Amino acid sequence: MPKFEECLQRLEAIVKEMERGDLPLEQSLKLFEEGIALSGACRKELDEAEGKIEVLLKQDGKLQAEPFGEGSDTR
């Protein structure tokens, strides 16, 4: 399975290729199917990373899930 960054780069290439609008329907469908599969793989990897972040966050000695970025003031 390709790494997240590789999947993302391939997705960007697929979008650019499809946006040109000069592909035959069959090729467009193949690219669309590939893009859907890559998108699913990226989503799965992001969900796993989010789960790891939640586990690493501790508050008052017990694990507490918090959305990424909440509680940090970047102003």
All heavy atoms as a GROMACS GRO file, in nm:
protein
  587
    1MET      N    1   0.084  -0.119   0.000
    1MET     CA    2   0.000   0.000   0.000
    1MET      C    3   0.088   0.124   0.000
    1MET      O    4   0.180   0.136   0.080
    1MET     CB    5  -0.091  -0.003   0.124
    1MET     CG    6  -0.150   0.131   0.151
    1MET     SD    7  -0.320   0.158   0.194
    1MET     CE    8  -0.415   0.027   0.143
    2PRO      N    9   0.059   0.218  -0.089
    2PRO     CA   10   0.139   0.341  -0.094
    2PRO      C   11   0.122   0.424   0.033
    2PRO      O   12   0.021   0.415   0.101
    2PRO     CB   13   0.082   0.416  -0.215
    2PRO     CG   14  -0.013   0.326  -0.282
    2PRO     CD   15  -0.045   0.214  -0.189
    3LYS      N   16   0.221   0.504   0.060
    3LYS     CA   17   0.215   0.593   0.176
    3LYS      C   18   0.116   0.706   0.149
    3LYS      O   19   0.081   0.736   0.034
    3LYS     CB   20   0.353   0.652   0.204
    3LYS     CG   21   0.452   0.548   0.251
    3LYS     CD   22   0.583   0.616   0.285
    3LYS     CE   23   0.680   0.510   0.338
    3LYS     NZ   24   0.805   0.568   0.381
    4PHE      N   25   0.074   0.772   0.258
    4PHE     CA   26  -0.025   0.879   0.249
    4PHE      C   27   0.017   0.985   0.147
    4PHE      O   28  -0.062   1.026   0.062
    4PHE     CB   29  -0.046   0.942   0.387
    4PHE     CG   30  -0.142   1.056   0.386
    4PHE    CD1   31  -0.279   1.034   0.386
    4PHE    CD2   32  -0.096   1.187   0.383
    4PHE    CE1   33  -0.368   1.139   0.384
    4PHE    CE2   34  -0.185   1.293   0.380
    4PHE     CZ   35  -0.321   1.268   0.380
    5GLU      N   36   0.142   1.031   0.157
    5GLU     CA   37   0.189   1.137   0.068
    5GLU      C   38   0.186   1.093  -0.078
    5GLU      O   39   0.151   1.172  -0.166
    5GLU     CB   40   0.330   1.181   0.108
    5GLU     CG   41   0.337   1.253   0.241
    5GLU     CD   42   0.336   1.159   0.362
    5GLU    OE1   43   0.344   1.036   0.346
    5GLU    OE2   44   0.325   1.211   0.475
    6GLU      N   45   0.221   0.967  -0.102
    6GLU     CA   46   0.218   0.914  -0.240
    6GLU      C   47   0.074   0.908  -0.292
    6GLU      O   48   0.048   0.942  -0.408
    6GLU     CB   49   0.282   0.776  -0.245
    6GLU     CG   50   0.430   0.777  -0.215
    6GLU     CD   51   0.487   0.637  -0.193
    6GLU    OE1   52   0.409   0.541  -0.174
    6GLU    OE2   53   0.610   0.624  -0.192
    7CYS      N   54  -0.019   0.864  -0.206
    7CYS     CA   55  -0.160   0.860  -0.244
    7CYS      C   56  -0.210   1.000  -0.278
    7CYS      O   57  -0.280   1.019  -0.378
    7CYS     CB   58  -0.245   0.802  -0.131
    7CYS     SG   59  -0.233   0.625  -0.109
    8LEU      N   60  -0.175   1.096  -0.195
    8LEU     CA   61  -0.219   1.233  -0.215
    8LEU      C   62  -0.164   1.290  -0.346
    8LEU      O   63  -0.237   1.354  -0.423
    8LEU     CB   64  -0.178   1.320  -0.097
    8LEU     CG   65  -0.249   1.451  -0.079
    8LEU    CD1   66  -0.400   1.434  -0.076
    8LEU    CD2   67  -0.202   1.521   0.047
    9GLN      N   68  -0.037   1.264  -0.374
    9GLN     CA   69   0.023   1.312  -0.499
    9GLN      C   70  -0.046   1.249  -0.620
    9GLN      O   71  -0.073   1.317  -0.720
    9GLN     CB   72   0.172   1.281  -0.502
    9GLN     CG   73   0.253   1.368  -0.410
    9GLN     CD   74   0.400   1.330  -0.407
    9GLN    OE1   75   0.442   1.229  -0.462
    9GLN    NE2   76   0.480   1.411  -0.341
   10ARG      N   77  -0.077   1.120  -0.611
   10ARG     CA   78  -0.144   1.052  -0.722
   10ARG      C   79  -0.285   1.108  -0.739
   10ARG      O   80  -0.330   1.128  -0.852
   10ARG     CB   81  -0.146   0.900  -0.698
   10ARG     CG   82  -0.216   0.822  -0.807
   10ARG     CD   83  -0.149   0.840  -0.943
   10ARG     NE   84  -0.228   0.772  -1.045
   10ARG     CZ   85  -0.245   0.815  -1.169
   10ARG    NH1   86  -0.184   0.925  -1.210
   10ARG    NH2   87  -0.319   0.750  -1.253
   11LEU      N   88  -0.354   1.133  -0.629
   11LEU     CA   89  -0.488   1.193  -0.638
   11LEU      C   90  -0.483   1.328  -0.708
   11LEU      O   91  -0.567   1.358  -0.793
   11LEU     CB   92  -0.549   1.210  -0.499
   11LEU     CG   93  -0.622   1.090  -0.441
   11LEU    CD1   94  -0.656   1.114  -0.295
   11LEU    CD2   95  -0.747   1.059  -0.521
   12GLU      N   96  -0.383   1.410  -0.674
   12GLU     CA   97  -0.369   1.541  -0.738
   12GLU      C   98  -0.343   1.524  -0.888
   12GLU      O   99  -0.398   1.599  -0.969
   12GLU     CB  100  -0.256   1.619  -0.672
   12GLU     CG  101  -0.290   1.665  -0.531
   12GLU     CD  102  -0.172   1.727  -0.457
   12GLU    OE1  103  -0.057   1.724  -0.508
   12GLU    OE2  104  -0.193   1.779  -0.346
   13ALA      N  105  -0.262   1.426  -0.924
   13ALA     CA  106  -0.234   1.402  -1.066
   13ALA      C  107  -0.360   1.357  -1.140
   13ALA      O  108  -0.387   1.399  -1.253
   13ALA     CB  109  -0.124   1.297  -1.081
   14ILE      N  110  -0.440   1.273  -1.075
   14ILE     CA  111  -0.565   1.226  -1.136
   14ILE      C  112  -0.660   1.343  -1.159
   14ILE      O  113  -0.720   1.356  -1.266
   14ILE     CB  114  -0.631   1.118  -1.047
   14ILE    CG1  115  -0.551   0.988  -1.056
   14ILE    CG2  116  -0.776   1.093  -1.088
   14ILE    CD1  117  -0.594   0.880  -0.957
   15VAL      N  118  -0.673   1.430  -1.060
   15VAL     CA  119  -0.761   1.546  -1.072
   15VAL      C  120  -0.717   1.634  -1.189
   15VAL      O  121  -0.799   1.674  -1.272
   15VAL     CB  122  -0.766   1.628  -0.941
   15VAL    CG1  123  -0.834   1.762  -0.962
   15VAL    CG2  124  -0.837   1.548  -0.832
   16LYS      N  125  -0.588   1.663  -1.198
   16LYS     CA  126  -0.537   1.746  -1.309
   16LYS      C  127  -0.565   1.682  -1.443
   16LYS      O  128  -0.606   1.749  -1.538
   16LYS     CB  129  -0.387   1.770  -1.292
   16LYS     CG  130  -0.355   1.868  -1.182
   16LYS     CD  131  -0.206   1.889  -1.168
   16LYS     CE  132  -0.175   1.981  -1.051
   16LYS     NZ  133  -0.033   1.998  -1.028
   17GLU      N  134  -0.544   1.550  -1.450
   17GLU     CA  135  -0.566   1.479  -1.576
   17GLU      C  136  -0.714   1.483  -1.616
   17GLU      O  137  -0.747   1.507  -1.732
   17GLU     CB  138  -0.520   1.333  -1.560
   17GLU     CG  139  -0.495   1.263  -1.690
   17GLU     CD  140  -0.425   1.129  -1.671
   17GLU    OE1  141  -0.365   1.104  -1.565
   17GLU    OE2  142  -0.433   1.048  -1.765
   18MET      N  143  -0.801   1.464  -1.518
   18MET     CA  144  -0.945   1.465  -1.548
   18MET      C  145  -0.996   1.605  -1.579
   18MET      O  146  -1.088   1.621  -1.660
   18MET     CB  147  -1.023   1.402  -1.433
   18MET     CG  148  -0.998   1.252  -1.420
   18MET     SD  149  -1.096   1.175  -1.291
   18MET     CE  150  -1.257   1.172  -1.372
   19GLU      N  151  -0.938   1.707  -1.516
   19GLU     CA  152  -0.981   1.844  -1.540
   19GLU      C  153  -0.951   1.891  -1.682
   19GLU      O  154  -1.015   1.983  -1.731
   19GLU     CB  155  -0.916   1.939  -1.439
   19GLU     CG  156  -0.981   1.934  -1.302
   19GLU     CD  157  -0.915   2.027  -1.202
   19GLU    OE1  158  -0.797   2.066  -1.223
   19GLU    OE2  159  -0.979   2.059  -1.101
   20ARG      N  160  -0.853   1.829  -1.745
   20ARG     CA  161  -0.822   1.866  -1.884
   20ARG      C  162  -0.944   1.843  -1.974
   20ARG      O  163  -0.964   1.916  -2.070
   20ARG     CB  164  -0.704   1.785  -1.936
   20ARG     CG  165  -0.571   1.830  -1.883
   20ARG     CD  166  -0.454   1.776  -1.965
   20ARG     NE  167  -0.480   1.650  -2.031
   20ARG     CZ  168  -0.419   1.533  -2.002
   20ARG    NH1  169  -0.330   1.528  -1.907
   20ARG    NH2  170  -0.448   1.424  -2.069
   21GLY      N  171  -1.021   1.739  -1.942
   21GLY     CA  172  -1.146   1.716  -2.016
   21GLY      C  173  -1.129   1.650  -2.151
   21GLY      O  174  -1.226   1.643  -2.226
   22ASP      N  175  -1.010   1.600  -2.182
   22ASP     CA  176  -0.990   1.540  -2.315
   22ASP      C  177  -0.973   1.389  -2.310
   22ASP      O  178  -0.929   1.329  -2.408
   22ASP     CB  179  -0.869   1.605  -2.382
   22ASP     CG  180  -0.739   1.585  -2.304
   22ASP    OD1  181  -0.744   1.532  -2.192
   22ASP    OD2  182  -0.633   1.625  -2.357
   23LEU      N  183  -1.012   1.326  -2.201
   23LEU     CA  184  -0.997   1.182  -2.188
   23LEU      C  185  -1.121   1.110  -2.240
   23LEU      O  186  -1.234   1.158  -2.223
   23LEU     CB  187  -0.978   1.144  -2.040
   23LEU     CG  188  -0.852   1.193  -1.972
   23LEU    CD1  189  -0.859   1.158  -1.823
   23LEU    CD2  190  -0.730   1.131  -2.034
   24PRO      N  191  -1.101   0.993  -2.297
   24PRO     CA  192  -1.218   0.912  -2.334
   24PRO      C  193  -1.292   0.868  -2.207
   24PRO      O  194  -1.233   0.860  -2.099
   24PRO     CB  195  -1.158   0.790  -2.405
   24PRO     CG  196  -1.014   0.819  -2.425
   24PRO     CD  197  -0.976   0.932  -2.337
   25LEU      N  198  -1.420   0.840  -2.220
   25LEU     CA  199  -1.503   0.805  -2.106
   25LEU      C  200  -1.445   0.686  -2.029
   25LEU      O  201  -1.440   0.688  -1.906
   25LEU     CB  202  -1.645   0.773  -2.153
   25LEU     CG  203  -1.743   0.732  -2.043
   25LEU    CD1  204  -1.757   0.842  -1.939
   25LEU    CD2  205  -1.878   0.696  -2.103
   26GLU      N  206  -1.401   0.584  -2.099
   26GLU     CA  207  -1.347   0.464  -2.033
   26GLU      C  208  -1.226   0.499  -1.945
   26GLU      O  209  -1.214   0.453  -1.832
   26GLU     CB  210  -1.308   0.359  -2.136
   26GLU     CG  211  -1.265   0.227  -2.075
   26GLU     CD  212  -1.241   0.120  -2.179
   26GLU    OE1  213  -1.315   0.113  -2.278
   26GLU    OE2  214  -1.145   0.042  -2.159
   27GLN      N  215  -1.137   0.582  -1.996
   27GLN     CA  216  -1.018   0.623  -1.920
   27GLN      C  217  -1.058   0.709  -1.800
   27GLN      O  218  -1.004   0.696  -1.691
   27GLN     CB  219  -0.920   0.699  -2.009
   27GLN     CG  220  -0.793   0.741  -1.939
   27GLN     CD  221  -0.707   0.624  -1.892
   27GLN    OE1  222  -0.716   0.514  -1.945
   27GLN    NE2  223  -0.624   0.648  -1.794
   28SER      N  224  -1.156   0.796  -1.820
   28SER     CA  225  -1.205   0.879  -1.709
   28SER      C  226  -1.262   0.793  -1.598
   28SER      O  227  -1.238   0.819  -1.480
   28SER     CB  228  -1.312   0.976  -1.758
   28SER     OG  229  -1.258   1.072  -1.845
   29LEU      N  230  -1.337   0.691  -1.633
   29LEU     CA  231  -1.395   0.600  -1.534
   29LEU      C  232  -1.287   0.524  -1.458
   29LEU      O  233  -1.295   0.508  -1.336
   29LEU     CB  234  -1.493   0.503  -1.599
   29LEU     CG  235  -1.626   0.563  -1.643
   29LEU    CD1  236  -1.707   0.460  -1.720
   29LEU    CD2  237  -1.704   0.614  -1.524
   30LYS      N  238  -1.184   0.480  -1.528
   30LYS     CA  239  -1.073   0.409  -1.462
   30LYS      C  240  -1.002   0.502  -1.364
   30LYS      O  241  -0.970   0.462  -1.252
   30LYS     CB  242  -0.973   0.356  -1.565
   30LYS     CG  243  -1.022   0.235  -1.640
   30LYS     CD  244  -0.917   0.186  -1.737
   30LYS     CE  245  -0.969   0.068  -1.815
   30LYS     NZ  246  -0.870   0.017  -1.911
   31LEU      N  247  -0.977   0.625  -1.405
   31LEU     CA  248  -0.913   0.722  -1.316
   31LEU      C  249  -1.002   0.754  -1.196
   31LEU      O  250  -0.953   0.767  -1.084
   31LEU     CB  251  -0.877   0.849  -1.392
   31LEU     CG  252  -0.760   0.839  -1.488
   31LEU    CD1  253  -0.746   0.968  -1.569
   31LEU    CD2  254  -0.632   0.808  -1.414
   32PHE      N  255  -1.132   0.767  -1.221
   32PHE     CA  256  -1.225   0.795  -1.113
   32PHE      C  257  -1.223   0.681  -1.011
   32PHE      O  258  -1.217   0.705  -0.890
   32PHE     CB  259  -1.366   0.815  -1.168
   32PHE     CG  260  -1.468   0.848  -1.062
   32PHE    CD1  261  -1.474   0.974  -1.008
   32PHE    CD2  262  -1.555   0.750  -1.016
   32PHE    CE1  263  -1.567   1.005  -0.909
   32PHE    CE2  264  -1.648   0.779  -0.917
   32PHE     CZ  265  -1.654   0.907  -0.864
   33GLU      N  266  -1.227   0.558  -1.058
   33GLU     CA  267  -1.223   0.441  -0.968
   33GLU      C  268  -1.093   0.439  -0.888
   33GLU      O  269  -1.093   0.411  -0.767
   33GLU     CB  270  -1.238   0.312  -1.048
   33GLU     CG  271  -1.378   0.290  -1.102
   33GLU     CD  272  -1.389   0.168  -1.192
   33GLU    OE1  273  -1.288   0.098  -1.214
   33GLU    OE2  274  -1.500   0.142  -1.241
   34GLU      N  275  -0.981   0.468  -0.954
   34GLU     CA  276  -0.853   0.472  -0.885
   34GLU      C  277  -0.854   0.583  -0.778
   34GLU      O  278  -0.807   0.563  -0.666
   34GLU     CB  279  -0.739   0.496  -0.984
   34GLU     CG  280  -0.602   0.498  -0.918
   34GLU     CD  281  -0.489   0.531  -1.014
   34GLU    OE1  282  -0.512   0.545  -1.137
   34GLU    OE2  283  -0.375   0.544  -0.965
   35GLY      N  284  -0.910   0.697  -0.814
   35GLY     CA  285  -0.918   0.809  -0.720
   35GLY      C  286  -1.002   0.776  -0.598
   35GLY      O  287  -0.966   0.810  -0.485
   36ILE      N  288  -1.114   0.707  -0.618
   36ILE     CA  289  -1.200   0.667  -0.507
   36ILE      C  290  -1.123   0.573  -0.413
   36ILE      O  291  -1.129   0.587  -0.291
   36ILE     CB  292  -1.329   0.601  -0.558
   36ILE    CG1  293  -1.417   0.703  -0.630
   36ILE    CG2  294  -1.406   0.533  -0.445
   36ILE    CD1  295  -1.469   0.814  -0.542
   37ALA      N  296  -1.051   0.476  -0.470
   37ALA     CA  297  -0.973   0.382  -0.388
   37ALA      C  298  -0.864   0.455  -0.310
   37ALA      O  299  -0.843   0.429  -0.191
   37ALA     CB  300  -0.914   0.273  -0.477
   38LEU      N  301  -0.794   0.547  -0.376
   38LEU     CA  302  -0.689   0.624  -0.309
   38LEU      C  303  -0.747   0.712  -0.199
   38LEU      O  304  -0.689   0.724  -0.091
   38LEU     CB  305  -0.612   0.709  -0.411
   38LEU     CG  306  -0.521   0.633  -0.506
   38LEU    CD1  307  -0.474   0.725  -0.618
   38LEU    CD2  308  -0.402   0.574  -0.431
   39SER      N  309  -0.861   0.772  -0.227
   39SER     CA  310  -0.927   0.856  -0.128
   39SER      C  311  -0.964   0.775  -0.004
   39SER      O  312  -0.945   0.820   0.109
   39SER     CB  313  -1.052   0.919  -0.190
   39SER     OG  314  -1.122   0.995  -0.095
   40GLY      N  315  -1.014   0.655  -0.025
   40GLY     CA  316  -1.048   0.568   0.087
   40GLY      C  317  -0.925   0.531   0.168
   40GLY      O  318  -0.929   0.528   0.292
   41ALA      N  319  -0.814   0.503   0.100
   41ALA     CA  320  -0.690   0.468   0.169
   41ALA      C  321  -0.639   0.587   0.251
   41ALA      O  322  -0.594   0.570   0.365
   41ALA     CB  323  -0.584   0.423   0.068
   42CYS      N  324  -0.647   0.707   0.194
   42CYS     CA  325  -0.605   0.828   0.267
   42CYS      C  326  -0.693   0.850   0.389
   42CYS      O  327  -0.644   0.881   0.497
   42CYS     CB  328  -0.612   0.950   0.176
   42CYS     SG  329  -0.480   0.959   0.054
   43ARG      N  330  -0.823   0.834   0.373
   43ARG     CA  331  -0.917   0.855   0.484
   43ARG      C  332  -0.887   0.755   0.596
   43ARG      O  333  -0.884   0.791   0.713
   43ARG     CB  334  -1.061   0.838   0.434
   43ARG     CG  335  -1.168   0.828   0.540
   43ARG     CD  336  -1.177   0.938   0.643
   43ARG     NE  337  -1.172   1.071   0.590
   43ARG     CZ  338  -1.136   1.178   0.661
   43ARG    NH1  339  -1.099   1.166   0.787
   43ARG    NH2  340  -1.132   1.296   0.608
   44LYS      N  341  -0.860   0.629   0.560
   44LYS     CA  342  -0.830   0.527   0.661
   44LYS      C  343  -0.703   0.564   0.738
   44LYS      O  344  -0.699   0.555   0.861
   44LYS     CB  345  -0.813   0.391   0.594
   44LYS     CG  346  -0.785   0.280   0.692
   44LYS     CD  347  -0.769   0.146   0.622
   44LYS     CE  348  -0.734   0.040   0.724
   44LYS     NZ  349  -0.702  -0.086   0.664
   45GLU      N  350  -0.601   0.608   0.666
   45GLU     CA  351  -0.476   0.644   0.732
   45GLU      C  352  -0.494   0.766   0.823
   45GLU      O  353  -0.440   0.771   0.933
   45GLU     CB  354  -0.367   0.671   0.629
   45GLU     CG  355  -0.228   0.671   0.688
   45GLU     CD  356  -0.118   0.663   0.585
   45GLU    OE1  357  -0.141   0.612   0.474
   45GLU    OE2  358  -0.007   0.708   0.618
   46LEU      N  359  -0.573   0.864   0.779
   46LEU     CA  360  -0.601   0.981   0.863
   46LEU      C  361  -0.680   0.943   0.988
   46LEU      O  362  -0.652   0.994   1.097
   46LEU     CB  363  -0.678   1.086   0.783
   46LEU     CG  364  -0.598   1.165   0.680
   46LEU    CD1  365  -0.692   1.252   0.597
   46LEU    CD2  366  -0.491   1.248   0.745
   47ASP      N  367  -0.776   0.852   0.973
   47ASP     CA  368  -0.853   0.807   1.089
   47ASP      C  369  -0.764   0.736   1.190
   47ASP      O  370  -0.778   0.756   1.311
   47ASP     CB  371  -0.967   0.714   1.045
   47ASP     CG  372  -1.081   0.788   0.976
   47ASP    OD1  373  -1.088   0.912   0.988
   47ASP    OD2  374  -1.161   0.722   0.908
   48GLU      N  375  -0.671   0.654   1.140
   48GLU     CA  376  -0.578   0.585   1.229
   48GLU      C  377  -0.487   0.684   1.302
   48GLU      O  378  -0.462   0.670   1.422
   48GLU     CB  379  -0.495   0.484   1.151
   48GLU     CG  380  -0.574   0.363   1.104
   48GLU     CD  381  -0.497   0.271   1.010
   48GLU    OE1  382  -0.376   0.296   0.984
   48GLU    OE2  383  -0.557   0.174   0.962
   49ALA      N  384  -0.440   0.786   1.230
   49ALA     CA  385  -0.355   0.887   1.292
   49ALA      C  386  -0.433   0.964   1.398
   49ALA      O  387  -0.381   0.993   1.506
   49ALA     CB  388  -0.300   0.983   1.185
   50GLU      N  389  -0.557   0.996   1.369
   50GLU     CA  390  -0.641   1.067   1.466
   50GLU      C  391  -0.658   0.983   1.592
   50GLU      O  392  -0.651   1.035   1.704
   50GLU     CB  393  -0.777   1.098   1.404
   50GLU     CG  394  -0.868   1.175   1.498
   50GLU     CD  395  -1.003   1.205   1.435
   50GLU    OE1  396  -1.039   1.145   1.333
   50GLU    OE2  397  -1.074   1.289   1.493
   51GLY      N  398  -0.678   0.853   1.575
   51GLY     CA  399  -0.691   0.765   1.690
   51GLY      C  400  -0.565   0.763   1.775
   51GLY      O  401  -0.572   0.764   1.898
   52LYS      N  402  -0.450   0.764   1.710
   52LYS     CA  403  -0.323   0.767   1.784
   52LYS      C  404  -0.308   0.898   1.861
   52LYS      O  405  -0.261   0.900   1.975
   52LYS     CB  406  -0.206   0.747   1.689
   52LYS     CG  407  -0.197   0.607   1.633
   52LYS     CD  408  -0.083   0.595   1.534
   52LYS     CE  409  -0.083   0.457   1.471
   52LYS     NZ  410   0.022   0.444   1.369
   53ILE      N  411  -0.348   1.008   1.800
   53ILE     CA  412  -0.339   1.140   1.867
   53ILE      C  413  -0.428   1.141   1.990
   53ILE      O  414  -0.388   1.188   2.096
   53ILE     CB  415  -0.377   1.253   1.769
   53ILE    CG1  416  -0.267   1.270   1.664
   53ILE    CG2  417  -0.399   1.384   1.845
   53ILE    CD1  418  -0.305   1.361   1.550
   54GLU      N  419  -0.549   1.086   1.977
   54GLU     CA  420  -0.641   1.084   2.090
   54GLU      C  421  -0.583   1.004   2.206
   54GLU      O  422  -0.596   1.042   2.322
   54GLU     CB  423  -0.776   1.025   2.048
   54GLU     CG  424  -0.855   1.119   1.960
   54GLU     CD  425  -0.985   1.060   1.909
   54GLU    OE1  426  -1.010   0.939   1.930
   54GLU    OE2  427  -1.063   1.136   1.849
   55VAL      N  428  -0.518   0.892   2.176
   55VAL     CA  429  -0.459   0.809   2.280
   55VAL      C  430  -0.346   0.882   2.351
   55VAL      O  431  -0.326   0.869   2.471
   55VAL     CB  432  -0.409   0.674   2.221
   55VAL    CG1  433  -0.323   0.599   2.320
   55VAL    CG2  434  -0.528   0.588   2.178
   56LEU      N  435  -0.271   0.963   2.277
   56LEU     CA  436  -0.156   1.032   2.335
   56LEU      C  437  -0.195   1.151   2.423
   56LEU      O  438  -0.117   1.195   2.505
   56LEU     CB  439  -0.062   1.079   2.224
   56LEU     CG  440   0.007   0.968   2.146
   56LEU    CD1  441   0.084   1.027   2.028
   56LEU    CD2  442   0.100   0.888   2.236
   57LEU      N  443  -0.315   1.201   2.404
   57LEU     CA  444  -0.360   1.316   2.484
   57LEU      C  445  -0.404   1.268   2.622
   57LEU      O  446  -0.488   1.181   2.635
   57LEU     CB  447  -0.476   1.388   2.416
   57LEU     CG  448  -0.440   1.462   2.287
   57LEU    CD1  449  -0.567   1.516   2.222
   57LEU    CD2  450  -0.344   1.576   2.317
   58LYS      N  451  -0.344   1.322   2.724
   58LYS     CA  452  -0.381   1.286   2.861
   58LYS      C  453  -0.421   1.413   2.935
   58LYS      O  454  -0.363   1.518   2.916
   58LYS     CB  455  -0.263   1.221   2.933
   58LYS     CG  456  -0.229   1.084   2.886
   58LYS     CD  457  -0.121   1.024   2.972
   58LYS     CE  458  -0.091   0.883   2.927
   58LYS     NZ  459   0.002   0.817   3.017
   59GLN      N  460  -0.519   1.396   3.019
   59GLN     CA  461  -0.561   1.509   3.101
   59GLN      C  462  -0.602   1.455   3.238
   59GLN      O  463  -0.682   1.361   3.246
   59GLN     CB  464  -0.679   1.583   3.036
   59GLN     CG  465  -0.716   1.709   3.109
   59GLN     CD  466  -0.819   1.789   3.030
   59GLN    OE1  467  -0.876   1.740   2.935
   59GLN    NE2  468  -0.841   1.910   3.072
   60ASP      N  469  -0.545   1.509   3.342
   60ASP     CA  470  -0.574   1.468   3.479
   60ASP      C  471  -0.545   1.319   3.500
   60ASP      O  472  -0.617   1.251   3.573
   60ASP     CB  473  -0.718   1.498   3.519
   60ASP     CG  474  -0.748   1.647   3.519
   60ASP    OD1  475  -0.656   1.727   3.550
   60ASP    OD2  476  -0.861   1.684   3.489
   61GLY      N  477  -0.442   1.268   3.439
   61GLY     CA  478  -0.400   1.129   3.461
   61GLY      C  479  -0.483   1.025   3.390
   61GLY      O  480  -0.458   0.906   3.404
   62LYS      N  481  -0.583   1.063   3.312
   62LYS     CA  482  -0.660   0.965   3.238
   62LYS      C  483  -0.672   1.010   3.092
   62LYS      O  484  -0.666   1.128   3.061
   62LYS     CB  485  -0.798   0.943   3.298
   62LYS     CG  486  -0.882   1.068   3.309
   62LYS     CD  487  -1.012   1.037   3.382
   62LYS     CE  488  -1.090   1.166   3.400
   62LYS     NZ  489  -1.215   1.144   3.468
   63LEU      N  490  -0.686   0.913   3.006
   63LEU     CA  491  -0.695   0.944   2.863
   63LEU      C  492  -0.827   1.014   2.835
   63LEU      O  493  -0.932   0.976   2.886
   63LEU     CB  494  -0.687   0.816   2.780
   63LEU     CG  495  -0.555   0.743   2.786
   63LEU    CD1  496  -0.564   0.613   2.706
   63LEU    CD2  497  -0.443   0.828   2.731
   64GLN      N  498  -0.818   1.117   2.755
   64GLN     CA  499  -0.938   1.189   2.715
   64GLN      C  500  -0.922   1.230   2.570
   64GLN      O  501  -0.827   1.297   2.533
   64GLN     CB  502  -0.959   1.312   2.803
   64GLN     CG  503  -1.083   1.389   2.765
   64GLN     CD  504  -1.110   1.502   2.862
   64GLN    OE1  505  -1.075   1.494   2.978
   64GLN    NE2  506  -1.173   1.607   2.813
   65ALA      N  507  -1.014   1.187   2.487
   65ALA     CA  508  -1.009   1.222   2.345
   65ALA      C  509  -1.046   1.368   2.327
   65ALA      O  510  -1.143   1.415   2.384
   65ALA     CB  511  -1.103   1.133   2.266
   66GLU      N  512  -0.967   1.438   2.249
   66GLU     CA  513  -0.995   1.577   2.215
   66GLU      C  514  -0.968   1.596   2.067
   66GLU      O  515  -0.874   1.539   2.013
   66GLU     CB  516  -0.902   1.672   2.292
   66GLU     CG  517  -0.920   1.671   2.440
   66GLU     CD  518  -0.822   1.767   2.508
   66GLU    OE1  519  -0.753   1.844   2.437
   66GLU    OE2  520  -0.816   1.765   2.631
   67PRO      N  521  -1.049   1.674   1.999
   67PRO     CA  522  -1.021   1.703   1.859
   67PRO      C  523  -0.885   1.770   1.845
   67PRO      O  524  -0.847   1.850   1.929
   67PRO     CB  525  -1.133   1.798   1.816
   67PRO     CG  526  -1.241   1.779   1.919
   67PRO     CD  527  -1.172   1.738   2.045
   68PHE      N  528  -0.815   1.739   1.739
   68PHE     CA  529  -0.684   1.797   1.714
   68PHE      C  530  -0.697   1.948   1.705
   68PHE      O  531  -0.785   2.001   1.640
   68PHE     CB  532  -0.626   1.743   1.584
   68PHE     CG  533  -0.488   1.797   1.554
   68PHE    CD1  534  -0.380   1.756   1.627
   68PHE    CD2  535  -0.470   1.891   1.454
   68PHE    CE1  536  -0.254   1.806   1.600
   68PHE    CE2  537  -0.345   1.941   1.427
   68PHE     CZ  538  -0.237   1.898   1.501
   69GLY      N  539  -0.609   2.020   1.775
   69GLY     CA  540  -0.608   2.164   1.769
   69GLY      C  541  -0.689   2.231   1.878
   69GLY      O  542  -0.672   2.347   1.905
   70GLU      N  543  -0.781   2.157   1.940
   70GLU     CA  544  -0.862   2.217   2.046
   70GLU      C  545  -0.776   2.238   2.171
   70GLU      O  546  -0.696   2.155   2.205
   70GLU     CB  547  -0.980   2.125   2.080
   70GLU     CG  548  -1.082   2.191   2.169
   70GLU     CD  549  -1.205   2.105   2.186
   70GLU    OE1  550  -1.284   2.101   2.090
   70GLU    OE2  551  -1.220   2.045   2.292
   71GLY      N  552  -0.796   2.348   2.235
   71GLY     CA  553  -0.722   2.375   2.356
   71GLY      C  554  -0.589   2.443   2.332
   71GLY      O  555  -0.521   2.482   2.425
   72SER      N  556  -0.549   2.460   2.208
   72SER     CA  557  -0.424   2.530   2.181
   72SER      C  558  -0.457   2.664   2.116
   72SER      O  559  -0.528   2.668   2.018
   72SER     CB  560  -0.333   2.447   2.090
   72SER     OG  561  -0.396   2.424   1.966
   73ASP      N  562  -0.407   2.769   2.172
   73ASP     CA  563  -0.432   2.901   2.121
   73ASP      C  564  -0.314   2.944   2.036
   73ASP      O  565  -0.203   2.959   2.085
   73ASP     CB  566  -0.452   3.000   2.237
   73ASP     CG  567  -0.504   3.134   2.189
   73ASP    OD1  568  -0.531   3.148   2.068
   73ASP    OD2  569  -0.517   3.224   2.273
   74THR      N  570  -0.337   2.960   1.905
   74THR     CA  571  -0.227   2.996   1.814
   74THR      C  572  -0.224   3.144   1.785
   74THR      O  573  -0.151   3.187   1.697
   74THR     CB  574  -0.243   2.918   1.681
   74THR    OG1  575  -0.371   2.945   1.625
   74THR    CG2  576  -0.226   2.768   1.704
   75ARG      N  577  -0.303   3.223   1.855
   75ARG     CA  578  -0.303   3.368   1.831
   75ARG      C  579  -0.186   3.434   1.893
   75ARG      O  580  -0.128   3.405   1.988
   75ARG     CB  581  -0.430   3.430   1.887
   75ARG     CG  582  -0.546   3.395   1.800
   75ARG     CD  583  -0.670   3.463   1.853
   75ARG     NE  584  -0.763   3.356   1.888
   75ARG     CZ  585  -0.869   3.371   1.962
   75ARG    NH1  586  -0.898   3.484   2.016
   75ARG    NH2  587  -0.949   3.271   1.986
   0.00000   0.00000   0.00000
